[in-house]
Amino acid sequence: MRKIIVSISVSLDGFIEGPGHDISWHLVDDELHQHFNDYLSTMGAFLSGRVTHELMAGFWPTADADPSITGPMAEFAGIWREMPKIVFSRTLEDAGGYHTVLMREVVPEEIMELKEQPGGDLVLGGPDLAASFRKYDLIDEYRIYVHPILLGRGTPLFRDTDARTGLELVGTRTFGNGVVLLHYRRARTGAEG
């Protein structure tokens, strides 16, 4: 069965963006971008909410046509265009092409059907959508990229909840720019084997 994996960059104090949707502090150099490309190109689909999708769709479809964008960034433009995408939105009328389909709500039974389909894992981005998936206990793994900065305020990765989820550390990786990947999966219980 395919896994649902939250994959997101975060400041050391837990924010995915600063005030005013600022992400200029993300330290995505060629090493980290190549890592993203190698990892994300194996996925079965990108899952995102409207805001994240619109940000991505506003840049990546033609990014590699810009001569100033080269290397791993240009490579990711092709990965993004070709990857199936599922956008969760109650307001979008059209997903805008590029192998994109719309879903209106996070319906646990429909998500389980997606997980049972053949193909690569499903990578989820964005705190609001992650909160919806977490509410229904649908997240299998977290790949959190911690950037060496304290923002003080902004949009938190995790929302307040009464849900508690045990996790196991799968691995870590430190990149040359100081970003650290923390890779966790849902803790296995005795019944899961």
Wavefront OBJ file of the C-alpha trace (Angstrom):
o trace
v 0.000 0.000 0.000
v 1.230 3.478 -0.825
v 2.179 5.799 2.024
v 1.173 9.393 2.611
v 4.263 11.415 3.455
v 4.308 14.989 4.718
v 7.395 16.642 3.235
v 8.011 20.242 4.208
v 10.613 22.844 5.164
v 10.385 24.430 8.594
v 12.326 26.909 10.717
v 13.934 25.637 13.911
v 11.079 27.233 15.867
v 8.448 25.389 13.817
v 7.214 27.816 11.148
v 6.765 26.895 7.484
v 6.641 30.558 6.473
v 7.259 33.893 8.085
v 4.846 36.834 8.267
v 3.350 37.765 4.902
v 3.959 34.233 3.528
v 7.724 34.893 3.502
v 9.794 31.857 2.482
v 12.899 33.795 1.438
v 14.721 32.135 4.355
v 14.525 28.675 2.726
v 18.112 27.566 2.053
v 17.564 25.505 -1.073
v 20.925 25.200 -2.796
v 21.876 22.745 -5.572
v 22.652 19.926 -3.099
v 19.279 20.174 -1.358
v 17.379 20.727 -4.601
v 18.982 17.643 -6.158
v 17.984 15.673 -3.066
v 14.395 16.883 -3.497
v 14.460 15.940 -7.199
v 15.822 12.444 -6.536
v 13.256 11.819 -3.808
v 10.183 13.504 -5.313
v 10.636 11.992 -8.779
v 9.798 8.579 -7.249
v 6.434 9.721 -5.871
v 3.080 8.669 -7.263
v 1.446 12.091 -6.833
v 1.746 15.465 -5.155
v -1.107 16.290 -2.745
v -1.644 19.958 -1.971
v -4.186 22.534 -0.967
v -5.225 25.421 -3.169
v -2.659 27.941 -1.878
v 0.324 25.621 -2.266
v -0.885 24.466 -5.678
v -1.380 27.999 -6.955
v 2.121 28.987 -5.794
v 3.647 25.979 -7.533
v 1.513 26.369 -10.682
v 2.469 30.028 -10.892
v 6.172 29.199 -11.295
v 7.099 25.607 -12.174
v 5.243 24.941 -15.459
v 7.617 27.189 -17.423
v 10.525 27.651 -14.999
v 12.948 25.713 -17.184
v 12.255 28.070 -20.113
v 14.042 30.826 -18.170
v 17.756 30.701 -19.162
v 18.753 31.842 -15.660
v 17.227 28.695 -14.145
v 19.556 25.760 -14.578
v 20.644 22.547 -12.919
v 18.374 20.947 -10.321
v 15.838 23.787 -10.468
v 15.338 23.336 -14.211
v 15.129 19.576 -13.708
v 12.397 19.990 -11.082
v 10.221 21.941 -13.530
v 9.901 18.784 -15.631
v 9.272 16.625 -12.575
v 6.513 18.979 -11.423
v 4.830 19.163 -14.831
v 4.754 15.386 -15.304
v 3.827 14.324 -11.755
v 0.146 13.599 -11.098
v -1.236 16.215 -8.718
v -4.304 16.166 -6.488
v -5.482 19.551 -5.254
v -7.897 19.783 -2.337
v -10.059 22.885 -2.668
v -13.654 23.897 -2.118
v -13.246 27.071 -4.203
v -11.179 26.222 -7.291
v -13.284 25.651 -10.391
v -10.419 24.363 -12.549
v -7.182 22.686 -11.501
v -5.343 24.150 -14.476
v -4.057 21.048 -16.245
v -0.591 19.537 -15.807
v -1.981 16.154 -14.710
v -4.007 17.790 -11.938
v -7.340 16.689 -10.495
v -9.506 18.389 -7.905
v -10.902 16.869 -4.744
v -13.269 18.966 -2.643
v -12.784 17.361 0.782
v -10.464 14.991 2.602
v -12.687 11.923 2.766
v -10.893 9.085 4.581
v -12.435 6.328 2.442
v -11.373 8.090 -0.770
v -7.852 8.605 0.570
v -7.608 4.907 1.463
v -8.662 4.075 -2.115
v -5.838 6.324 -3.393
v -3.365 4.548 -1.122
v -4.461 1.163 -2.462
v -3.772 2.120 -6.096
v -0.477 1.004 -7.637
v 2.408 3.424 -7.924
v 4.699 5.507 -5.790
v 3.929 7.061 -2.434
v 1.865 10.257 -2.113
v 3.709 13.351 -0.919
v 1.696 15.979 0.930
v 2.673 19.621 1.352
v 1.142 22.456 3.358
v 0.123 22.780 7.002
v -3.630 23.117 6.479
v -3.904 19.992 4.363
v -1.558 18.126 6.719
v -3.854 19.098 9.615
v -6.862 17.683 7.743
v -5.048 14.420 7.013
v -3.767 14.217 10.585
v -7.306 14.709 11.919
v -8.246 11.456 10.177
v -4.967 9.710 11.111
v -3.971 9.322 7.443
v -0.278 10.326 7.581
v 2.295 7.530 7.486
v 5.579 9.469 7.451
v 7.026 12.931 8.026
v 10.065 14.292 6.193
v 10.776 17.574 7.961
v 13.580 19.762 6.599
v 14.712 21.986 9.479
v 16.386 25.214 8.334
v 18.912 26.940 10.606
v 16.847 30.005 11.425
v 14.512 31.227 14.171
v 11.624 33.239 12.719
v 9.816 34.170 15.923
v 6.421 34.087 14.270
v 4.653 32.985 11.122
v 2.601 30.003 10.009
v 3.208 26.988 12.274
v 3.715 23.561 10.766
v 1.508 21.839 13.335
v -1.857 23.101 14.575
v -3.143 22.482 18.088
v -4.835 19.114 18.402
v -5.768 16.562 21.030
v -4.451 13.751 18.795
v -1.242 12.050 19.827
v 0.796 10.045 17.308
v 3.853 8.009 18.238
v 6.687 8.178 15.716
v 9.885 6.246 14.983
v 12.994 7.897 13.596
v 13.775 6.449 10.158
v 16.845 8.564 9.489
v 18.508 11.949 9.424
v 20.664 13.796 6.953
v 22.625 17.009 7.345
v 23.137 19.097 4.211
v 26.112 21.375 3.595
v 23.974 24.501 4.021
v 22.951 23.514 7.576
v 19.500 22.120 6.745
v 18.750 18.875 8.603
v 16.270 16.261 7.388
v 14.335 14.502 10.158
v 12.539 11.476 8.704
v 9.928 9.833 10.932
v 7.278 7.179 10.374
v 4.267 6.188 12.405
v 5.349 3.973 15.295
v 4.441 0.356 14.787
v 2.232 -1.262 17.355
v 2.295 -4.944 18.221
v -0.786 -5.527 16.053
v 0.924 -3.944 13.009
v 3.950 -6.230 13.219
l 1 2 3 4 5 6 7 8 9 10 11 12 13 14 15 16 17 18 19 20 21 22 23 24 25 26 27 28 29 30 31 32 33 34 35 36 37 38 39 40 41 42 43 44 45 46 47 48 49 50 51 52 53 54 55 56 57 58 59 60 61 62 63 64 65 66 67 68 69 70 71 72 73 74 75 76 77 78 79 80 81 82 83 84 85 86 87 88 89 90 91 92 93 94 95 96 97 98 99 100 101 102 103 104 105 106 107 108 109 110 111 112 113 114 115 116 117 118 119 120 121 122 123 124 125 126 127 128 129 130 131 132 133 134 135 136 137 138 139 140 141 142 143 144 145 146 147 148 149 150 151 152 153 154 155 156 157 158 159 160 161 162 163 164 165 166 167 168 169 170 171 172 173 174 175 176 177 178 179 180 181 182 183 184 185 186 187 188 189 190 191 192 193
